[in-house]
Amino acid sequence: MVGVSGDRRRRSLLAGAVLAAAVAVSVASLAGSAAGGSPSLALRSVGTFDAPIYVADAPGAPGFLYVAQQGGQIRVVDHGTVRSQPFLDISGRVSCCGERGLLSIAFDPRYRSNHTFYVDYTNAQGNLEVDEFHAPSNRSANRFSRRTVLVVPHPDESNHNGGQLQFGPDGFLYISTGDGGGGGDNHDNARHLNVLLGKILRINPHKHGRAPYRVPASNPFVGRTGRDEIYSYGLRNPWRFSFDSANGNLAIGDVGQGAWEEIDYVTPSRAKGSYFGWPTWEGREPFDPSRPDPNPNHRPPIFPILVHDHSLDCAIIGGFVVHSSALSLLNGRYVYSDNCNGDIRSLRPSTSGATGDRSTGLSVSGPMSFGIGRAGQLYVTSGGDGHVYQVVQRP
């Protein structure tokens, strides 16, 4: 799906979803049956789409939900109705599919006033590209407003693209990139600071004079050896990451090689300039000790708060920490899944470890992403049946 090893590693993103299609959508209870009077969790379909790969809402646009389709379209759910006209169609610019395609979207925190949003995709050359667009209305974006913000060369392989965009609590745009593909980081990108692959990047995406973006002066490698855009490094394929809205902590689902899937949860200050271990480590186990962190000022690597082995899993789908009174069964818990088994799970995160890891009793076929709404709504996209679901709690 999003970069596992051996035969699994070469499985396409959609093929991984097909493998999981036998996993039925489950409308099960976490705390007992509704008939017994206990609250329960359920999945409610928002709509069906063509390979829905990401879902987000926009500041100042209540009632609207935006679904990115892998082939290059963004669809609009307008007050519960899926509009036939796409919000944006850049399919002519996107190389798809497998692990390529339109990978995520992010709306500017000031979208209400500047109507600006960003898309992350693999372009016709297979490189990773982040573009800026403007939307005259909540129902339609201007495709001619496209401005290239950042292109990250990805010359050798089609897999391990990362592809998450997320505005942090500091207002800067964070971008995840995979290690460049292949297996075992054979191009040795993730640990080195002269390339942007295998990283979390942080930029101010707004144009500054002739520069397409600015690098925050507080980025860890500004004025030091290493690319200024880099915030964290040593990641294999950080397909999905998010920020905990309660404390700003960074949660990363990093897809593993052949043995371990991992979840990282760290403070922004700890993540800043830190090595997440790949390829020296996979999860908490040594992978290739002959390739250590080359940074002479290195700190100990960041180890995951939770790992899952490959007895059932193949590609972690990182999610969000839920903070919603309407989802009291999940409140304060990090929700995540795996592309192959489809089981939606939750845990209570801490920078010192995870506790209470358990199934929610819900599953979807081939989950690709989670999304969070402004009021704390939780969504999950299914590559197996094409639905976007909202996780709801019944009394």
C-alpha positions, 0 to 999 in steps of 0.5 A: 500500500504505502510502502511495505517490504518484499512482495508487500512493498510493491503492492500498489496503494489501491491493490492494498485496498483491494486486498482488504476489501473482504473486511466488512464495514462494521457498525459495532459497539466499543462499550456494549450494545445500544440495546443494553443502554450503553453508548456505541460507535458507528460508521455513517457514510458521507458519500461515495467517491473514486479512490478517496485518499484524503478528507478535510474541511476548511476554516470559515466554510461550515457545512462543507467537506472536501474529499481528495481523489487519488486521480487528481480531483477534489470533490465537495460535500455541500451540506450533506450532498456530494456535488457533481462538479469537482471543487478542483480538477488537476488530473492532467498534472497528476501521475497516478496510481499505485502509490502516486497521485493526488495525496492530500490537501490543506486549507490555509488557517486564514482561508476565510479571508484569503481563500487559499489552499494547498495540494500535495501530489506526484507530478508528471515526472514522478516528483513530489509537488506542492501547489497553491490555489485560490477558491472564489467560492466554497464550491469551486476553486480557480484551477488557473490560480495554480502556483508552484510552491515546492518540488521535491525530486523523486527520481528513482522509484514510484513508491514512498512519497509520503504526501501529507500536508498539515498546518501546525499550531504555529501557522506553518505548513508541514510536509511529509516526504517518503525516503524515495522508494525501493526497499531498505532506503537503498538510496540512503536518503532518510538520514542525510540532511542534503536531501528532502526525502524521508523527512518532515519539512516546515515552511511558510508557503506564501510567496515572498518577493521572487521566492515561492516560499519562506523558511522559518528562521527557527527551523533547526538547520537554518545556518547549519549543515543541512537543508533549511526546510527540514524539521525532522529526518530519518523517516521511512514513509510518514504517510499520515501525521497530525497535531494534537489540538490539545497540546500541539504534539506531533503524531506520525504513522510511519510505514514500516519495512518488513517487520514493524509499523510504528506510531510516534508521538512527540512534542514539537521541540523534541521533533525539531532537528531530531532523527526518527531512526530509519534506516538504523532502526525499524520500530524499536529493532535494529535494521541497519546499524552500519548506517547511523545518524550522520548528524554530528550534533545528534541526540538519541533517536526518537523511538515509537510509542507503539509498534505493530508487527506484520502478523496482521498489519502491512501499512499503518494509517496514522490518524488524529487525537480526538477531542470531542464531547460528541465522541466521549468514547474516543475523547483524548484518544489517538485513532488509527488503522492499517491498510490491510486489516482495516481495524480502526483502533485507538490508544491514549498517547503520551510522549513516554508511551501509549496505553490502552491500545484497543479496537473500536469495534469498527473496520473499513476496507482499505482505509487510506486516511482519517480526517478531523472537522472543526467541531471535532468530527472524525472521518475515515476514507475507504479505498476498498468501497469508495466511501468516506465515513464519519465515526459517530457515537450513539446514545 
